[in-house]
């Protein structure tokens, strides 16, 4: 993945948990954290 293709996350998006979508009985949660000069986004898939 080319880092220049992805925009830098907005400061209000950092350290928050988001429910992205619920489809086919699967909920997707996302959280973005900053580690030094990099941003790490974690996606969690949870069947409901």
C-alpha positions in Angstrom: 0.0 0.0 0.0 1.4 3.4 -1.0 1.2 5.7 2.0 0.6 8.8 -0.2 -2.7 7.3 -1.4 -4.3 7.4 2.0 -5.3 10.7 3.6 -4.0 11.6 7.1 -6.8 10.8 9.6 -8.6 13.8 11.2 -7.6 14.4 14.8 -11.2 13.7 16.0 -11.0 10.2 14.5 -8.0 9.1 16.6 -8.6 6.9 19.6 -12.3 6.5 19.0 -14.2 3.3 18.3 -16.6 3.4 15.3 -19.3 0.9 14.2 -18.8 1.0 10.4 -21.5 -1.3 9.1 -23.8 -4.2 9.9 -24.3 -6.5 6.9 -25.1 -10.2 6.7 -25.2 -10.4 10.5 -21.6 -9.1 10.8 -20.7 -5.8 12.6 -17.5 -4.0 11.7 -15.7 -1.9 14.3 -12.8 0.3 13.6 -10.2 2.3 15.7 -7.3 4.5 14.5 -4.3 5.2 16.7 -1.2 7.2 16.0 2.2 5.5 16.7 5.0 8.0 16.3 4.7 9.2 12.7 2.4 6.4 11.5 -1.3 5.7 11.9 -2.6 2.3 12.7 -6.2 1.3 11.9 -7.6 -1.8 13.5 -10.8 -3.5 12.1 -12.8 -5.9 14.2 -15.4 -8.2 12.6 -18.0 -9.5 15.0 -20.9 -11.8 14.1 -24.2 -10.8 15.7 
